[in-house]
Amino acid sequence: MASLPQLFRRLLQRPGSLDITQFERVVADAARHTDRIGALDELPAPSLDDLPEFCAIMREAADRTLGLRPYDVQLTGMLALLAGHVAEMATGEGKTLSGAMAAAGYALSGKRVHVISVNDYLARRDAEWMGPLYEALGVSVGWIGQSSTREERREAYAKDVTYGSVSEIGFDVLRDRMVTSPADLVVPEPNVALIDEADSVLVDEARVPLVLAGAADPGTSVPSMAALVRQLVRGYHYEIDEQGRNVYLTPLGTDAVEEALGDDVNLYDTPEKVTEVNLALHAHALLTRDIDYIVRDGRVQLINPSRGRVALLQRWPDGLQAAVEAKEALPASETGEILDSITIQGLITRYPEKCGMTGTAVAVGEQLTEFYELQVAAISPNKPCVRTDEPDVLYATVTDRDMALAHKIVEVHATGRPILIGTLDVAESERLALTLRGRGIDCVVLNAKNDAEEASIIARAGERDAITVSTQMAGRGTDIRLGDGVAELGGLYVLGSGRHGSSRLDDQLRGRAGRQGDPGGSVFYVSLEDELITRYAPDERPPAADRDGVVRNRRGEHIVGHAQRVAEGANLEIHRNTWRYTRLLERQRAMVLERRDKVLQGDTAADALAEARPERWAELLETAGEEILHDAARQIVLYHLDAGWTRHMAFLTDLREGIHLRVLGRMNPLDEFHREAVTAYQRLLAEVEEESLAAFDDAEITADGFDLDRAGLQRPSATWTYMVQDNPFGTALERILKRVTDKSRGRS
C-alpha cells in the first residue's frame, strides 16, 4: 500500500504526466551501490537487468570521463527514457547527459540507437561531448551533418549510437529508397529513436515533408515579371485577403498587367502568363525578406520559424522559388520532379522504440500519446526554480510596445544585469538592435543570419552588461550560464517581444533564465496589433488603452490568451488532419518498400520475369549469362517500381488538392480520398508489372551487359533534398501554390 507521502506526491503530480515514483525508487536504491562502484579501478559492464547498479555505474562513469556527476533527477530522466517515455526536464537540468546514458543503455542491450536532434550543430556537439562516456562503456558513437560524405554517413550509421538532425536522417532514408545496388545502402534498419527537443520534432514539425527530387529542367525565372509587379499598388492594382494568405489582381490590376505585356494580350487566355504573374505577385506581396527568408551568398535561404535558423535545404516548389529569386535579382535554381517524400511523423514512426526529452512536453502530452503512443514523465528540477515571471505588459499599438520595450532594456541595462530579448523574426531583431544602438547601447544579435556563431553568443549571454537579441530561442538547444556577480543582480532577465503562436515556445524562452536554481526574471511585452491577435482573434473588440498606451483592462489579457489558444487549436487540427491523409500513404509506402527491398536484395525480379516469360528468359540465359540477366531484371523492375511510385504520389497530391470539394456532394472527403488511393495503389502494382514485362521483352541484354540509357530507363542525373510545409487545409504557401498550379493547369 502506498505511503502517505507517496499519495500526496501523486496528488500533486503534474496533470498529463506519468507517476515517476518507480523511477525515483530505483535511483534511491542505487545509493547502496555507490561506495562499492566508486572504489573499483575498472567499472563493471552495466546491465539493464539490475537497474539500481546500472544507475550507480552510469553515475560513476560520467563523473570519471566527463567530470559531470549526474544528479538524481538526471538518472530519473534516464530511466524514463529507457522505459520508452518522453522526459520533461527544465532547461539547464542536464538533458544531454541523461540522453547519452539512456542511449548507452539501449546500445548495451544490443539495439542500434539514433539520437535525433533539431540541428547539425547540436548533433556534432553532443556526440563529441559525450564521446568519452560512450568509449568508457564500450559503446561506439558517430554523428552526421549536412557536409558529411556518403562514406562518412555509412561509417556513422555503423556505430552503436548515431547522432544526427531529424532532416539529415530523413534525407538519408529517402536517398536509400532510390539505390539500385545493396552495396549503396547507407542507413541500417532502425531500432531506437531518442529524440532531443521532442516537442519541436514530434509536434511542431511533424507535418513537414522531407522531399527527394530528381533533376528535370533548368530553373526559369522571369525578371521582367518581377519588375512589372513591383510597379503595382496594393489596394489599387491588387488586394490581400484579411488573413494575409492570398493576393489577387483587381480589374484595374489586370488591365495594368495586360497593358504592360503589350501585343493585345488577354491575360486569362494565356495560362503560362497567369502562372508567371501569380508567382511574381505572391513573391512580391506575401513573402518578406528577413522574415520568410534571407539572401546570403547570392542565394535565397528560407528561415525555419520553429528553430530560428536558416533551413539550408528548404525551398519553395512549383516555381515560387524562382519567383522569389527573380524578385531579389538572383539566378534561378534548378527545378525537378518529386521522386519521394516522407513526413517527419512518418519517419519517426518507422522506429520500433521511441523516447524523447524536452523542457516542455506536458502541454502536448495528448498529442504525443495520440500520434506516437508516448507518455510524458515530468521530472522535477534538481533545485527549485526561483525565477520571477512577471505578468504581460500589454499595449494597444506596436509603436507604443516597441518604445516601452526599448525603455525597459535601457533601465535594466543600467544595473548591469544581463538581458535576453526574444523576438519573433529576423527583421524585428535587427530593428530592435538598431533602436538600441541609436540610444548608445551595444547588443549582440542571434538570428538566422549569424547562427554559425551561436555557441559563442550563448556563452556570453549571461555575463554582466550583456544584451542578446535573439529569434526563436526554443530551437537553440543550449542553456545560459551566469557570469560572476550576476546572481546578486537578479540573474538573467528575459524579455519577450510579443507572444508566440504556442505557449510552449513562450515557456521555453522564459526557461532560459533560472537554470539550476539560479535567480532570474521574465516578462512579455505584447501589442494588440501583433499578428497573433490580428490573425487568430480578429473579431475581438480591444479595450481602450490608458494615456501611457498600456492596456490594463483584464479584457486585453483575455484576448491575448484566447488568440494563443485558437492558434494552438488550429495547429493541432492541421496536424491531426495531415496525419489522417498521410498515414494511408505511409502504409502504401511501407508495402512498396518491402517489395523494393525483396527486389534489391534477392532474386524476386528474376523469378517473376522468368515465370512470366520463360522462353525469353531461357534464351537470354544462354546468350548473356545468369549474373548479367539477374542484374538486368533487378534494374528493370526497380526502375518501373520507382517511376510508378513517383506517379502515384503525384496523383495523390492532385487528388488531395481538390478532395475537399466532395463535401458538396454530401461525401466524406477523407473516405473518398482513401477509396481512390487504394484503387490507385492497386493500379500502380498492375502497371509496374505490365511495364516491367514490356521493357524486358524489348531490352537488349547481351554478354557485354545491359545499357539502361539505351533501354530508356534513365534515372535523374542528380538529386537533391528539401523541406516544405504540409497542410491539407492550406497554409499560406500552399494556398499560393494551389492557386498558381490551378491556373497553370487551366482549372481556373
Secondary structure, DSSP 8 states (H G I E B T S, - for coil): ---HHHHHHHHHS-TTB---HHHHHHHHHHHHHHHHHHT-SS-----TTSHHHHHHHHHHHHHHHHS----HHHHHHHHHHHTT-EEE--TTS-HHHHHHHHHHHHHHTT--EEEEESSHHHHHHHHHHSHHHHHHHT--EEE--TT--HHHHHHHHTSSEEEEEHHHHHHHHHHHTT-SSGGG--S----EEEEETHHIIIIITTT-EEEEEEEEE-----HHHHHHHHT--BTTTEEE-TTSS-EEE-HHHHHHHHHHH-TT--GGG-HHHHHHHHHHHHHHHH--BTTTEEEETTEEEEEETTTTEEETT---TTTHHHHHHHHTT-----EEEEEEEEEHHHHHTTSSEEEEEES--GGGHHHHHHHH---EEE---SS----EE---EEESSHHHHHHHHHHHHHHHHTTT--EEEEESSHHHHHHHHHHHHHTT---EEESTTSGGGHHHHHHHTTSTT-EEEEE-GGGT-------TTTGGGTSEEEEEES--SSHHHHHHHHTTSSGGG--EEEEEEEETTSHHHHHHSTT-------TTSB--SHHHHHHHHHHHHHHHHHHHHHHHHHHHHHHHHHHHHHHHHHHHHHHHHSSHHHHHHHHHSHHHHHHHHHHH-HHHHHHHHHHHHHHHHHHHHHHHHHHHHHHHHHGGGGGGGT--HHHHHHHHHHHHHHHHHHHHHHHHHHHHHH--EETTEE-TTTTT----S-EEEEE----TT--HHHHHHHHHHHHHTT--
